[in-house]
Amino acid sequence: MTTLTKRLLAAITVVLAFTMVNVASARVIINERTKYYSVSGKNGPQIFKSILRRGPKVRSVGHAIASTRTQLKLRNIKTVVNKRECKVTNVDVIVNITYTLPRWKGSRGASTKVRNNWKKFNARVVKHEQTHGRISREYAREIEKKIKSTRARASRKCRDFGKRQIRSISRLQRTIRKRHARFDRREGRRGARIRMLQRSLVKSN
């Protein structure tokens, strides 16, 4: 994995919370918010030095340029026993996505070239993180479908239901992490647009 890929890697944390409440219909609820950290410097090298010192901490990576943190919770799960099987008739999948992005404070004293290169690079960073957010949103919808399609045996008083849910969700977790990783690898390749914009900014004075 390249250094850039590591710095661009999103921190994905999935938290599953189960409650049993009777409600009318299943929902996927998306909550998104953006946090910023300040970046200083008058030229490209100074800006990146500030980013590597102040950027969000990502496990096993250190300080990243930006990050996307996804927290997923399952609530209002309603189950019924129908003849020989147990099934879910409702589940609310709540997805909280937090983007952490840089905000440059030193633009007034910088050259036009530095300002322009920062604008292009920062826009691409935002797009990168929003793509991670889109992947997580798609994953949430898959979680909802998977849980509602899970079945357990009434003869066992639905005791195997939880285990089947956990196995299904675990498989989806592995799949989604691979999707995030594949996207980061594409973005980390030498000819990728984000890397080209990064190099242009680093060379700006």
KOLMI-440501 format. One record per atom (N, C-alpha, C): residue number from 1; residue in one letter; atom name; x, y, z. Coordinates in nm, 3 decimals. Layout:
n, res, atom, xx, yy, zz
NUM, A, CA, X, Y, Z
...
//
This chain:
n, res, atom, xx, yy, zz
1, M, N, 0.084, -0.119, 0.000
1, M, CA, 0.000, 0.000, 0.000
1, M, C, 0.088, 0.124, 0.000
2, T, N, 0.062, 0.220, -0.089
2, T, CA, 0.143, 0.339, -0.098
2, T, C, 0.119, 0.431, 0.022
3, T, N, 0.212, 0.524, 0.044
3, T, CA, 0.196, 0.618, 0.154
3, T, C, 0.072, 0.702, 0.136
4, L, N, 0.047, 0.746, 0.011
4, L, CA, -0.071, 0.827, -0.015
4, L, C, -0.197, 0.750, 0.014
5, T, N, -0.200, 0.624, -0.029
5, T, CA, -0.318, 0.542, -0.005
5, T, C, -0.345, 0.531, 0.144
6, K, N, -0.241, 0.512, 0.222
6, K, CA, -0.258, 0.502, 0.366
6, K, C, -0.313, 0.632, 0.423
7, R, N, -0.262, 0.744, 0.373
7, R, CA, -0.308, 0.873, 0.426
7, R, C, -0.451, 0.902, 0.388
8, L, N, -0.494, 0.847, 0.275
8, L, CA, -0.630, 0.871, 0.228
8, L, C, -0.729, 0.768, 0.281
9, L, N, -0.678, 0.666, 0.349
9, L, CA, -0.762, 0.556, 0.396
9, L, C, -0.868, 0.605, 0.494
10, A, N, -0.993, 0.566, 0.470
10, A, CA, -1.102, 0.606, 0.559
10, A, C, -1.106, 0.515, 0.681
11, A, N, -1.142, 0.574, 0.796
11, A, CA, -1.159, 0.494, 0.917
11, A, C, -1.304, 0.452, 0.927
12, I, N, -1.329, 0.324, 0.914
12, I, CA, -1.465, 0.273, 0.915
12, I, C, -1.490, 0.197, 1.045
13, T, N, -1.583, 0.245, 1.125
13, T, CA, -1.617, 0.179, 1.250
13, T, C, -1.764, 0.144, 1.247
14, V, N, -1.796, 0.018, 1.266
14, V, CA, -1.934, -0.027, 1.263
14, V, C, -1.975, -0.070, 1.402
15, V, N, -2.080, -0.009, 1.453
15, V, CA, -2.131, -0.042, 1.584
15, V, C, -2.274, -0.092, 1.566
16, L, N, -2.303, -0.212, 1.615
16, L, CA, -2.435, -0.270, 1.600
16, L, C, -2.508, -0.268, 1.734
17, A, N, -2.623, -0.203, 1.736
17, A, CA, -2.702, -0.196, 1.859
17, A, C, -2.841, -0.252, 1.830
18, F, N, -2.882, -0.356, 1.901
18, F, CA, -3.009, -0.423, 1.875
18, F, C, -3.111, -0.389, 1.983
19, T, N, -3.229, -0.349, 1.941
19, T, CA, -3.339, -0.330, 2.034
19, T, C, -3.465, -0.390, 1.972
20, M, N, -3.562, -0.423, 2.054
20, M, CA, -3.685, -0.484, 2.006
20, M, C, -3.801, -0.390, 2.034
21, V, N, -3.847, -0.319, 1.931
21, V, CA, -3.958, -0.226, 1.945
21, V, C, -4.051, -0.244, 1.826
22, N, N, -4.180, -0.250, 1.850
22, N, CA, -4.275, -0.266, 1.741
22, N, C, -4.299, -0.133, 1.670
23, V, N, -4.273, -0.130, 1.540
23, V, CA, -4.298, -0.011, 1.459
23, V, C, -4.357, -0.056, 1.327
24, A, N, -4.397, 0.042, 1.245
24, A, CA, -4.474, 0.008, 1.126
24, A, C, -4.392, -0.035, 1.006
25, S, N, -4.280, 0.029, 0.979
25, S, CA, -4.209, 0.000, 0.854
25, S, C, -4.058, 0.015, 0.871
26, A, N, -3.984, -0.053, 0.783
26, A, CA, -3.838, -0.048, 0.788
26, A, C, -3.788, 0.080, 0.724
27, R, N, -3.676, 0.129, 0.775
27, R, CA, -3.619, 0.253, 0.721
27, R, C, -3.467, 0.244, 0.724
28, V, N, -3.406, 0.313, 0.628
28, V, CA, -3.262, 0.338, 0.632
28, V, C, -3.247, 0.488, 0.654
29, I, N, -3.194, 0.526, 0.768
29, I, CA, -3.182, 0.666, 0.806
29, I, C, -3.036, 0.707, 0.796
30, I, N, -3.009, 0.806, 0.713
30, I, CA, -2.872, 0.852, 0.690
30, I, C, -2.852, 0.988, 0.757
31, N, N, -2.754, 0.997, 0.845
31, N, CA, -2.716, 1.125, 0.907
31, N, C, -2.571, 1.154, 0.870
32, E, N, -2.547, 1.266, 0.805
32, E, CA, -2.412, 1.303, 0.763
32, E, C, -2.373, 1.438, 0.824
33, R, N, -2.249, 1.448, 0.867
33, R, CA, -2.197, 1.576, 0.915
33, R, C, -2.050, 1.588, 0.878
34, T, N, -2.001, 1.710, 0.876
34, T, CA, -1.862, 1.735, 0.838
34, T, C, -1.791, 1.813, 0.947
35, K, N, -1.673, 1.766, 0.984
35, K, CA, -1.586, 1.837, 1.078
35, K, C, -1.462, 1.885, 1.001
36, Y, N, -1.404, 1.994, 1.047
36, Y, CA, -1.285, 2.048, 0.982
36, Y, C, -1.172, 2.064, 1.082
37, Y, N, -1.050, 2.050, 1.032
37, Y, CA, -0.933, 2.085, 1.112
37, Y, C, -0.853, 2.189, 1.034
38, S, N, -0.786, 2.278, 1.105
38, S, CA, -0.717, 2.390, 1.043
38, S, C, -0.581, 2.350, 0.987
39, V, N, -0.552, 2.400, 0.867
39, V, CA, -0.424, 2.378, 0.801
39, V, C, -0.360, 2.514, 0.776
40, S, N, -0.231, 2.525, 0.806
40, S, CA, -0.160, 2.651, 0.785
40, S, C, -0.050, 2.632, 0.682
41, G, N, 0.011, 2.744, 0.642
41, G, CA, 0.121, 2.740, 0.545
41, G, C, 0.096, 2.833, 0.429
42, K, N, 0.205, 2.883, 0.370
42, K, CA, 0.197, 2.975, 0.257
42, K, C, 0.228, 2.908, 0.125
43, N, N, 0.283, 2.787, 0.129
43, N, CA, 0.315, 2.715, 0.006
43, N, C, 0.283, 2.566, 0.024
44, G, N, 0.299, 2.491, -0.084
44, G, CA, 0.263, 2.350, -0.081
44, G, C, 0.333, 2.269, 0.026
45, P, N, 0.466, 2.275, 0.036
45, P, CA, 0.535, 2.196, 0.139
45, P, C, 0.488, 2.229, 0.281
46, Q, N, 0.466, 2.359, 0.308
46, Q, CA, 0.421, 2.398, 0.442
46, Q, C, 0.279, 2.346, 0.471
47, I, N, 0.195, 2.351, 0.368
47, I, CA, 0.058, 2.303, 0.384
47, I, C, 0.057, 2.154, 0.420
48, F, N, 0.138, 2.075, 0.347
48, F, CA, 0.138, 1.931, 0.373
48, F, C, 0.205, 1.896, 0.505
49, K, N, 0.300, 1.974, 0.546
49, K, CA, 0.360, 1.954, 0.677
49, K, C, 0.255, 1.975, 0.786
50, S, N, 0.170, 2.076, 0.766
50, S, CA, 0.062, 2.103, 0.861
50, S, C, -0.042, 1.992, 0.860
51, I, N, -0.074, 1.942, 0.741
51, I, CA, -0.171, 1.833, 0.730
51, I, C, -0.124, 1.709, 0.805
52, L, N, 0.003, 1.674, 0.786
52, L, CA, 0.057, 1.553, 0.848
52, L, C, 0.071, 1.568, 1.000
53, R, N, 0.068, 1.692, 1.047
53, R, CA, 0.076, 1.715, 1.191
53, R, C, -0.063, 1.723, 1.255
54, R, N, -0.162, 1.775, 1.180
54, R, CA, -0.292, 1.802, 1.238
54, R, C, -0.406, 1.715, 1.186
55, G, N, -0.381, 1.639, 1.080
55, G, CA, -0.488, 1.561, 1.018
55, G, C, -0.546, 1.457, 1.112
56, P, N, -0.663, 1.404, 1.080
56, P, CA, -0.729, 1.304, 1.166
56, P, C, -0.644, 1.179, 1.180
57, K, N, -0.643, 1.124, 1.300
57, K, CA, -0.567, 1.001, 1.324
57, K, C, -0.648, 0.881, 1.278
58, V, N, -0.582, 0.797, 1.198
58, V, CA, -0.643, 0.675, 1.149
58, V, C, -0.559, 0.559, 1.197
59, R, N, -0.624, 0.460, 1.254
59, R, CA, -0.554, 0.346, 1.313
59, R, C, -0.458, 0.282, 1.214
60, S, N, -0.337, 0.258, 1.255
60, S, CA, -0.229, 0.194, 1.178
60, S, C, -0.178, 0.280, 1.063
61, V, N, -0.231, 0.403, 1.051
61, V, CA, -0.188, 0.492, 0.943
61, V, C, -0.120, 0.616, 0.996
62, G, N, -0.168, 0.667, 1.109
62, G, CA, -0.117, 0.793, 1.160
62, G, C, -0.211, 0.905, 1.121
63, H, N, -0.155, 1.020, 1.089
63, H, CA, -0.238, 1.134, 1.050
63, H, C, -0.271, 1.126, 0.901
64, A, N, -0.399, 1.127, 0.871
64, A, CA, -0.446, 1.121, 0.733
64, A, C, -0.479, 1.261, 0.683
65, I, N, -0.493, 1.275, 0.551
65, I, CA, -0.536, 1.402, 0.494
65, I, C, -0.681, 1.428, 0.530
66, A, N, -0.763, 1.326, 0.522
66, A, CA, -0.904, 1.334, 0.556
66, A, C, -0.952, 1.195, 0.595
67, S, N, -1.071, 1.186, 0.651
67, S, CA, -1.123, 1.055, 0.687
67, S, C, -1.276, 1.055, 0.684
68, T, N, -1.331, 0.936, 0.673
68, T, CA, -1.475, 0.916, 0.680
68, T, C, -1.502, 0.809, 0.784
69, R, N, -1.577, 0.845, 0.886
69, R, CA, -1.610, 0.750, 0.992
69, R, C, -1.758, 0.715, 0.982
70, T, N, -1.787, 0.586, 0.975
70, T, CA, -1.924, 0.540, 0.963
70, T, C, -1.963, 0.460, 1.086
71, Q, N, -2.070, 0.500, 1.150
71, Q, CA, -2.126, 0.426, 1.263
71, Q, C, -2.264, 0.375, 1.222
72, L, N, -2.283, 0.246, 1.231
72, L, CA, -2.408, 0.184, 1.188
72, L, C, -2.478, 0.120, 1.307
73, K, N, -2.605, 0.151, 1.323
73, K, CA, -2.683, 0.095, 1.433
73, K, C, -2.811, 0.033, 1.379
74, L, N, -2.853, -0.076, 1.440
74, L, CA, -2.979, -0.141, 1.405
74, L, C, -3.076, -0.121, 1.521
75, R, N, -3.193, -0.066, 1.490
75, R, CA, -3.292, -0.042, 1.595
75, R, C, -3.431, -0.084, 1.546
76, N, N, -3.522, -0.089, 1.639
76, N, CA, -3.663, -0.117, 1.610
76, N, C, -3.679, -0.246, 1.529
77, I, N, -3.613, -0.351, 1.573
77, I, CA, -3.624, -0.480, 1.505
77, I, C, -3.752, -0.550, 1.551
78, K, N, -3.835, -0.587, 1.456
78, K, CA, -3.960, -0.656, 1.485
78, K, C, -3.958, -0.793, 1.421
79, T, N, -3.981, -0.895, 1.499
79, T, CA, -3.979, -1.032, 1.448
79, T, C, -4.115, -1.098, 1.467
80, V, N, -4.144, -1.193, 1.381
80, V, CA, -4.267, -1.270, 1.394
80, V, C, -4.236, -1.417, 1.369
81, V, N, -4.320, -1.504, 1.425
81, V, CA, -4.309, -1.647, 1.400
81, V, C, -4.422, -1.685, 1.305
82, N, N, -4.388, -1.732, 1.190
82, N, CA, -4.487, -1.767, 1.088
82, N, C, -4.472, -1.915, 1.053
83, K, N, -4.566, -1.996, 1.100
83, K, CA, -4.563, -2.139, 1.078
83, K, C, -4.433, -2.199, 1.134
84, R, N, -4.342, -2.240, 1.044
84, R, CA, -4.220, -2.308, 1.091
84, R, C, -4.098, -2.217, 1.103
85, E, N, -4.113, -2.092, 1.071
85, E, CA, -3.994, -2.007, 1.069
85, E, C, -4.016, -1.874, 1.142
86, C, N, -3.903, -1.816, 1.181
86, C, CA, -3.902, -1.683, 1.241
86, C, C, -3.841, -1.588, 1.139
87, K, N, -3.896, -1.469, 1.130
87, K, CA, -3.842, -1.373, 1.034
87, K, C, -3.857, -1.231, 1.087
88, V, N, -3.780, -1.141, 1.029
88, V, CA, -3.785, -1.000, 1.065
88, V, C, -3.885, -0.930, 0.974
89, T, N, -3.975, -0.857, 1.032
89, T, CA, -4.070, -0.779, 0.952
89, T, C, -4.033, -0.631, 0.950
90, N, N, -3.945, -0.589, 1.040
90, N, CA, -3.903, -0.450, 1.042
90, N, C, -3.763, -0.437, 1.101
91, V, N, -3.687, -0.344, 1.048
91, V, CA, -3.559, -0.304, 1.107
91, V, C, -3.526, -0.164, 1.057
92, D, N, -3.483, -0.078, 1.148
92, D, CA, -3.434, 0.054, 1.111
92, D, C, -3.282, 0.050, 1.112
93, V, N, -3.223, 0.084, 0.999
93, V, CA, -3.077, 0.090, 0.989
93, V, C, -3.038, 0.237, 0.993
94, I, N, -2.970, 0.276, 1.098
94, I, CA, -2.930, 0.416, 1.116
94, I, C, -2.781, 0.429, 1.088
95, V, N, -2.747, 0.514, 0.994
95, V, CA, -2.608, 0.532, 0.953
95, V, C, -2.564, 0.674, 0.985
96, N, N, -2.464, 0.687, 1.071
96, N, CA, -2.406, 0.817, 1.103
96, N, C, -2.268, 0.826, 1.036
97, I, N, -2.257, 0.917, 0.942
97, I, CA, -2.133, 0.934, 0.867
97, I, C, -2.070, 1.068, 0.902
98, T, N, -1.945, 1.066, 0.946
98, T, CA, -1.874, 1.189, 0.982
98, T, C, -1.751, 1.205, 0.893
99, Y, N, -1.748, 1.313, 0.818
99, Y, CA, -1.633, 1.345, 0.735
99, Y, C, -1.543, 1.442, 0.812
100, T, N, -1.414, 1.416, 0.811
100, T, CA, -1.316, 1.509, 0.868
100, T, C, -1.227, 1.558, 0.755
101, L, N, -1.230, 1.689, 0.731
101, L, CA, -1.163, 1.747, 0.615
101, L, C, -1.074, 1.864, 0.656
102, P, N, -0.972, 1.893, 0.576
102, P, CA, -0.884, 2.007, 0.606
102, P, C, -0.948, 2.139, 0.564
103, R, N, -0.916, 2.244, 0.637
103, R, CA, -0.958, 2.381, 0.600
103, R, C, -0.835, 2.471, 0.609
104, W, N, -0.793, 2.522, 0.497
104, W, CA, -0.670, 2.602, 0.489
104, W, C, -0.696, 2.744, 0.536
105, K, N, -0.615, 2.790, 0.631
105, K, CA, -0.632, 2.923, 0.689
105, K, C, -0.535, 3.028, 0.634
106, G, N, -0.434, 2.984, 0.556
106, G, CA, -0.330, 3.079, 0.515
106, G, C, -0.339, 3.127, 0.372
107, S, N, -0.456, 3.125, 0.313
107, S, CA, -0.468, 3.155, 0.169
107, S, C, -0.437, 3.300, 0.134
108, R, N, -0.461, 3.394, 0.226
108, R, CA, -0.440, 3.535, 0.194
108, R, C, -0.296, 3.567, 0.160
109, G, N, -0.203, 3.504, 0.226
109, G, CA, -0.063, 3.534, 0.203
109, G, C, 0.004, 3.445, 0.100
110, A, N, -0.075, 3.361, 0.034
110, A, CA, -0.018, 3.266, -0.062
110, A, C, -0.034, 3.316, -0.205
111, S, N, 0.046, 3.260, -0.293
111, S, CA, 0.041, 3.297, -0.434
111, S, C, -0.086, 3.244, -0.499
112, T, N, -0.118, 3.300, -0.616
112, T, CA, -0.235, 3.255, -0.691
112, T, C, -0.222, 3.108, -0.729
113, K, N, -0.099, 3.068, -0.764
113, K, CA, -0.075, 2.929, -0.803
113, K, C, -0.105, 2.834, -0.687
114, V, N, -0.059, 2.869, -0.569
114, V, CA, -0.084, 2.783, -0.452
114, V, C, -0.233, 2.777, -0.423
115, R, N, -0.300, 2.891, -0.428
115, R, CA, -0.445, 2.893, -0.400
115, R, C, -0.522, 2.809, -0.500
116, N, N, -0.488, 2.820, -0.627
116, N, CA, -0.557, 2.743, -0.730
116, N, C, -0.532, 2.593, -0.714
117, N, N, -0.408, 2.558, -0.687
117, N, CA, -0.375, 2.415, -0.671
117, N, C, -0.441, 2.357, -0.546
118, W, N, -0.448, 2.438, -0.441
118, W, CA, -0.517, 2.392, -0.321
118, W, C, -0.665, 2.369, -0.349
119, K, N, -0.728, 2.462, -0.420
119, K, CA, -0.870, 2.450, -0.451
119, K, C, -0.900, 2.321, -0.526
120, K, N, -0.817, 2.288, -0.625
120, K, CA, -0.837, 2.166, -0.705
120, K, C, -0.814, 2.042, -0.620
121, F, N, -0.706, 2.044, -0.543
121, F, CA, -0.674, 1.927, -0.461
121, F, C, -0.780, 1.905, -0.354
122, N, N, -0.820, 2.011, -0.285
122, N, CA, -0.919, 1.998, -0.178
122, N, C, -1.053, 1.948, -0.231
123, A, N, -1.092, 1.995, -0.350
123, A, CA, -1.218, 1.948, -0.409
123, A, C, -1.212, 1.798, -0.435
124, R, N, -1.095, 1.750, -0.477
124, R, CA, -1.081, 1.607, -0.503
124, R, C, -1.081, 1.527, -0.373
125, V, N, -1.023, 1.582, -0.268
125, V, CA, -1.025, 1.515, -0.138
125, V, C, -1.169, 1.501, -0.089
126, V, N, -1.247, 1.607, -0.103
126, V, CA, -1.388, 1.603, -0.063
126, V, C, -1.461, 1.495, -0.142
127, K, N, -1.438, 1.491, -0.273
127, K, CA, -1.503, 1.391, -0.357
127, K, C, -1.463, 1.250, -0.314
128, H, N, -1.336, 1.232, -0.278
128, H, CA, -1.287, 1.101, -0.232
128, H, C, -1.365, 1.055, -0.109
129, E, N, -1.375, 1.144, -0.011
129, E, CA, -1.443, 1.106, 0.113
129, E, C, -1.592, 1.084, 0.091
130, Q, N, -1.652, 1.165, 0.004
130, Q, CA, -1.794, 1.145, -0.026
130, Q, C, -1.820, 1.012, -0.094
131, T, N, -1.722, 0.964, -0.169
131, T, CA, -1.736, 0.831, -0.230
131, T, C, -1.737, 0.724, -0.122
132, H, N, -1.652, 0.739, -0.020
132, H, CA, -1.656, 0.646, 0.093
132, H, C, -1.795, 0.651, 0.159
133, G, N, -1.850, 0.771, 0.170
133, G, CA, -1.983, 0.785, 0.228
133, G, C, -2.088, 0.713, 0.145
134, R, N, -2.079, 0.725, 0.013
134, R, CA, -2.174, 0.657, -0.075
134, R, C, -2.165, 0.506, -0.060
135, I, N, -2.043, 0.455, -0.052
135, I, CA, -2.025, 0.311, -0.034
135, I, C, -2.091, 0.265, 0.096
136, S, N, -2.074, 0.343, 0.201
136, S, CA, -2.133, 0.308, 0.331
136, S, C, -2.286, 0.313, 0.326
137, R, N, -2.341, 0.410, 0.253
137, R, CA, -2.487, 0.419, 0.241
137, R, C, -2.542, 0.298, 0.168
138, E, N, -2.475, 0.257, 0.062
138, E, CA, -2.517, 0.139, -0.012
138, E, C, -2.510, 0.015, 0.077
139, Y, N, -2.407, 0.007, 0.159
139, Y, CA, -2.390, -0.104, 0.251
139, Y, C, -2.506, -0.111, 0.350
140, A, N, -2.550, 0.006, 0.398
140, A, CA, -2.661, 0.010, 0.494
140, A, C, -2.788, -0.048, 0.432
141, R, N, -2.812, -0.017, 0.307
141, R, CA, -2.931, -0.070, 0.240
141, R, C, -2.921, -0.222, 0.222
142, E, N, -2.799, -0.270, 0.197
142, E, CA, -2.778, -0.414, 0.186
142, E, C, -2.801, -0.483, 0.321
143, I, N, -2.757, -0.417, 0.428
143, I, CA, -2.779, -0.471, 0.563
143, I, C, -2.928, -0.487, 0.590
144, E, N, -3.005, -0.385, 0.556
144, E, CA, -3.149, -0.391, 0.580
144, E, C, -3.212, -0.508, 0.504
145, K, N, -3.174, -0.524, 0.377
145, K, CA, -3.229, -0.633, 0.296
145, K, C, -3.188, -0.770, 0.352
146, K, N, -3.061, -0.778, 0.391
146, K, CA, -3.010, -0.906, 0.440
146, K, C, -3.079, -0.949, 0.570
147, I, N, -3.097, -0.854, 0.661
147, I, CA, -3.161, -0.888, 0.789
147, I, C, -3.307, -0.930, 0.767
148, K, N, -3.376, -0.859, 0.679
148, K, CA, -3.516, -0.892, 0.655
148, K, C, -3.533, -1.026, 0.582
149, S, N, -3.427, -1.070, 0.516
149, S, CA, -3.437, -1.198, 0.444
149, S, C, -3.389, -1.317, 0.528
150, T, N, -3.334, -1.289, 0.647
150, T, CA, -3.284, -1.396, 0.734
150, T, C, -3.401, -1.473, 0.797
151, R, N, -3.387, -1.604, 0.801
151, R, CA, -3.490, -1.689, 0.859
151, R, C, -3.430, -1.778, 0.968
152, A, N, -3.511, -1.815, 1.063
152, A, CA, -3.470, -1.908, 1.168
152, A, C, -3.584, -2.008, 1.191
153, R, N, -3.551, -2.115, 1.262
153, R, CA, -3.648, -2.223, 1.280
153, R, C, -3.732, -2.205, 1.407
154, A, N, -3.862, -2.208, 1.388
154, A, CA, -3.953, -2.194, 1.502
154, A, C, -3.939, -2.311, 1.598
155, S, N, -3.900, -2.428, 1.544
155, S, CA, -3.884, -2.547, 1.628
155, S, C, -3.775, -2.529, 1.732
156, R, N, -3.684, -2.438, 1.704
156, R, CA, -3.577, -2.408, 1.800
156, R, C, -3.606, -2.280, 1.878
157, K, N, -3.732, -2.236, 1.871
157, K, CA, -3.776, -2.114, 1.939
157, K, C, -3.694, -1.992, 1.894
158, C, N, -3.655, -1.997, 1.768
158, C, CA, -3.583, -1.885, 1.702
158, C, C, -3.446, -1.859, 1.761
159, R, N, -3.391, -1.956, 1.837
159, R, CA, -3.263, -1.933, 1.901
159, R, C, -3.149, -1.919, 1.801
160, D, N, -3.163, -1.976, 1.681
160, D, CA, -3.056, -1.968, 1.582
160, D, C, -3.064, -1.840, 1.498
161, F, N, -3.163, -1.757, 1.529
161, F, CA, -3.184, -1.636, 1.450
161, F, C, -3.067, -1.538, 1.464
162, G, N, -3.027, -1.514, 1.589
162, G, CA, -2.918, -1.419, 1.613
162, G, C, -2.789, -1.461, 1.547
163, K, N, -2.758, -1.590, 1.553
163, K, CA, -2.634, -1.640, 1.493
163, K, C, -2.635, -1.620, 1.342
164, R, N, -2.750, -1.644, 1.280
164, R, CA, -2.759, -1.628, 1.135
164, R, C, -2.745, -1.481, 1.096
165, Q, N, -2.803, -1.392, 1.176
165, Q, CA, -2.789, -1.250, 1.150
165, Q, C, -2.643, -1.206, 1.158
166, I, N, -2.578, -1.252, 1.263
166, I, CA, -2.439, -1.213, 1.284
166, I, C, -2.350, -1.261, 1.170
167, R, N, -2.372, -1.385, 1.125
167, R, CA, -2.294, -1.438, 1.012
167, R, C, -2.319, -1.356, 0.885
168, S, N, -2.444, -1.322, 0.861
168, S, CA, -2.477, -1.244, 0.741
168, S, C, -2.413, -1.106, 0.746
169, I, N, -2.423, -1.041, 0.861
169, I, CA, -2.367, -0.907, 0.875
169, I, C, -2.215, -0.912, 0.866
170, S, N, -2.155, -1.014, 0.925
170, S, CA, -2.009, -1.027, 0.919
170, S, C, -1.960, -1.041, 0.775
171, R, N, -2.032, -1.119, 0.695
171, R, CA, -1.994, -1.133, 0.554
171, R, C, -2.005, -1.000, 0.481
172, L, N, -2.111, -0.925, 0.509
172, L, CA, -2.127, -0.795, 0.446
172, L, C, -2.020, -0.697, 0.492
173, Q, N, -1.981, -0.704, 0.619
173, Q, CA, -1.874, -0.618, 0.668
173, Q, C, -1.744, -0.643, 0.591
174, R, N, -1.712, -0.770, 0.571
174, R, CA, -1.590, -0.802, 0.497
174, R, C, -1.598, -0.748, 0.354
175, T, N, -1.716, -0.763, 0.294
175, T, CA, -1.734, -0.715, 0.157
175, T, C, -1.717, -0.564, 0.148
176, I, N, -1.777, -0.491, 0.241
176, I, CA, -1.772, -0.345, 0.236
176, I, C, -1.631, -0.295, 0.263
177, R, N, -1.559, -0.360, 0.352
177, R, CA, -1.421, -0.319, 0.378
177, R, C, -1.333, -0.339, 0.256
178, K, N, -1.360, -0.448, 0.183
178, K, CA, -1.286, -0.471, 0.060
178, K, C, -1.317, -0.364, -0.044
179, R, N, -1.443, -0.321, -0.050
179, R, CA, -1.480, -0.216, -0.145
179, R, C, -1.409, -0.085, -0.112
180, H, N, -1.406, -0.050, 0.016
180, H, CA, -1.335, 0.071, 0.058
180, H, C, -1.186, 0.060, 0.023
181, A, N, -1.129, -0.057, 0.049
181, A, CA, -0.986, -0.076, 0.023
181, A, C, -0.955, -0.070, -0.126
182, R, N, -1.040, -0.132, -0.208
182, R, CA, -1.018, -0.127, -0.353
182, R, C, -1.023, 0.016, -0.404
183, F, N, -1.118, 0.093, -0.354
183, F, CA, -1.129, 0.233, -0.395
183, F, C, -1.003, 0.311, -0.356
184, D, N, -0.953, 0.290, -0.235
184, D, CA, -0.831, 0.359, -0.192
184, D, C, -0.711, 0.318, -0.276
185, R, N, -0.705, 0.191, -0.313
185, R, CA, -0.592, 0.147, -0.397
185, R, C, -0.597, 0.216, -0.534
186, R, N, -0.716, 0.229, -0.591
186, R, CA, -0.729, 0.299, -0.719
186, R, C, -0.685, 0.445, -0.706
187, E, N, -0.727, 0.509, -0.598
187, E, CA, -0.691, 0.648, -0.577
187, E, C, -0.543, 0.666, -0.544
188, G, N, -0.480, 0.561, -0.495
188, G, CA, -0.340, 0.569, -0.458
188, G, C, -0.242, 0.538, -0.570
189, R, N, -0.293, 0.497, -0.685
189, R, CA, -0.205, 0.467, -0.797
189, R, C, -0.136, 0.592, -0.849
190, R, N, -0.020, 0.572, -0.905
190, R, CA, 0.064, 0.684, -0.947
190, R, C, -0.008, 0.780, -1.043
191, G, N, -0.085, 0.725, -1.136
191, G, CA, -0.151, 0.809, -1.236
191, G, C, -0.287, 0.860, -1.196
192, A, N, -0.331, 0.833, -1.073
192, A, CA, -0.463, 0.875, -1.029
192, A, C, -0.470, 1.028, -1.019
193, R, N, -0.587, 1.081, -1.048
193, R, CA, -0.607, 1.226, -1.049
193, R, C, -0.570, 1.290, -0.916
194, I, N, -0.608, 1.229, -0.805
194, I, CA, -0.582, 1.289, -0.674
194, I, C, -0.433, 1.296, -0.645
195, R, N, -0.357, 1.198, -0.692
195, R, CA, -0.212, 1.201, -0.672
195, R, C, -0.146, 1.308, -0.757
196, M, N, -0.196, 1.327, -0.877
196, M, CA, -0.143, 1.431, -0.964
196, M, C, -0.168, 1.569, -0.903
197, L, N, -0.286, 1.588, -0.848
197, L, CA, -0.318, 1.716, -0.785
197, L, C, -0.237, 1.737, -0.659
198, Q, N, -0.211, 1.630, -0.587
198, Q, CA, -0.128, 1.639, -0.468
198, Q, C, 0.013, 1.682, -0.504
199, R, N, 0.070, 1.620, -0.607
199, R, CA, 0.206, 1.656, -0.648
199, R, C, 0.214, 1.802, -0.692
200, S, N, 0.112, 1.847, -0.764
200, S, CA, 0.111, 1.986, -0.810
200, S, C, 0.107, 2.081, -0.692
201, L, N, 0.030, 2.049, -0.589
201, L, CA, 0.023, 2.136, -0.471
201, L, C, 0.153, 2.135, -0.395
202, V, N, 0.213, 2.018, -0.378
202, V, CA, 0.340, 2.008, -0.303
202, V, C, 0.450, 2.091, -0.369
203, K, N, 0.446, 2.102, -0.499
203, K, CA, 0.549, 2.178, -0.572
203, K, C, 0.518, 2.327, -0.581
204, S, N, 0.403, 2.368, -0.530
204, S, CA, 0.360, 2.509, -0.544
204, S, C, 0.432, 2.600, -0.445
205, N, N, 0.473, 2.715, -0.495
205, N, CA, 0.535, 2.817, -0.410
205, N, C, 0.475, 2.955, -0.442
//
